[in-house]
Amino acid sequence: MLSSMVSWVFFAVNAKPTSMRKAVAQRLAERERVVVVERAVSVVRERRDVRLSARCTPLLGTERGLLYRAVHLPEALPGLNRVARWLNDQRLSRELNGLRPPNATRVVCFDSPDQERLVGKVKSDISVYLAIDDRTLTVWGEPIQGELEAEQRLLEKVDKVVCVSEPLAAVLRSRMRSSREVPVHVLPNGYDERLFSPENTWPEPAMLTRIPRPRILVAGHVSERIDWEGVAAASRFRPEWTWVFVGPSDTGIREKIDSISASLGSKWSGSRVPRLWLQDPVPVEEMPALIAHSDACAVPYRLNVFTTASSPLKALEYLAMGAPVLSTRVPSLSSYGSAIEWVEEADGESYARALDVASAKARDAAYFAARRQAVRGDSWATRASQFRDLVLGRCPTMRDDGRPLAGMEDR
């Protein structure tokens, strides 16, 4: 059997608090030792105490969780980039290895192809590639130079893979050498059941008060993964609906939204108002109020190789709040069936029909309950337990390469 003590290291550099990397880590830290690796401290850009004790802080809301930031030397200096990277990696590995509890089975979860160089340097009994997207592609589905090769090297080294969708699992399996059998497990995203509850009272956010209803909310990264053609067509078919995009946006997206809104020549209730609004990102704690005061929510993705491999957690958060949800046919959401109103990419008429259903059933209690029921088993608490079982369950006393786990050598 596994050692009763398990410690975890999650590489979650630049990860949002709602991402699987941080959400699962936080839930595991309620009972086990967890270190979350965040963005490094730059010795050039940041003037702060760089002692290890100053770079390690408690993981909020947990007793055994720790947020860790390494020290980063500039790697872009001509002629010194390799040396700087080596020094950065050496220090990170040394410090993380020093944080390892004695006699604990240690699991290290990597989240990016460029971390392949750290496998083995950061000591582990089980190494995991936790893939929440296809990290080798842009949101357009175009290859990122060098990332595929780095990911293939990572897949050569890790003991297990956990990813968020069956399409992504198939892609990752195809990138492995046929002679190497590494378990690839599928674990979709989850949602924070402690936060996304319609049973709470949510006052209307100030950002929505000037935006006319009915509103349709699109939360998250606003980029070219959005089906802009479908959104524009939907606005022409149902001009009374206002689209509200809330989240970080890529360069040029604000201009795109303004252009679409202007092209509609939108008029409603006798006054000219924009039909598409782009709002700044908000903390996750403010998202339930935005959902509660919207009349529908959407996952209007273009269906390319990047988005079909994704697992949009926003859909789960919408459903958990009981909101009407429309989405293009992202494979990982198909299990929710009739809880989602399905639309076809670039097909404004299908969007219009979905919005009509959302309006007709706005006060339908059974419809509301069905949406909440659809995600009843998808909380982060459940996902953390499932993740632990997937990672530890198939490796009781031995690593995938046949070596014993820490603490198992003498048993």
DAUR-V616530 format. One record per run of one state. SS is the DSSP state (~ for helix, > for strand, _ for the rest). FROM is the first residue (numbers start at 1). TO is the last residue. If there is no record, write none. Layout:
BEGIN
<<SS,FROM,TO> <SS,FROM,TO>>
END
This chain:
BEGIN
<<_,1,5> <>,6,11> <_,12,19> <~,20,28> <_,29,32> <>,33,37> <_,38,40> <>,41,42> <_,43,51> <~,52,55> <>,56,58> <_,59,64> <>,65,68> <_,69,70> <>,71,72> <_,73,80> <~,81,98> <_,99,104> <>,105,110> <_,111,112> <~,113,118> <>,119,119> <_,120,121> <>,122,122> <_,123,125> <>,126,131> <_,132,136> <>,137,137> <_,138,142> <>,143,143> <_,144,146> <~,147,157> <_,158,159> <>,160,163> <_,164,165> <~,166,174> <_,175,182> <>,183,186> <_,187,190> <>,191,191> <_,192,205> <~,206,208> <_,209,214> <>,215,219> <_,220,221> <>,222,222> <_,223,225> <>,226,226> <_,227,227> <~,228,237> <_,238,241> <>,242,246> <_,247,248> <>,249,249> <_,250,252> <~,253,264> <_,265,266> <>,267,268> <_,269,270> <>,271,272> <_,273,275> <>,276,279> <_,280,283> <~,284,292> <_,293,295> <>,296,299> <_,300,300> <>,301,301> <_,302,306> <~,307,309> <_,310,312> <~,313,320> <_,321,324> <>,325,327> <_,328,330> <~,331,339> <_,340,340> <>,341,342> <_,343,347> <~,348,360> <_,361,364> <~,365,374> <_,375,378> <>,379,379> <~,380,393> <_,394,397> <>,398,398> <_,399,403> <>,404,404> <_,405,411>>
END
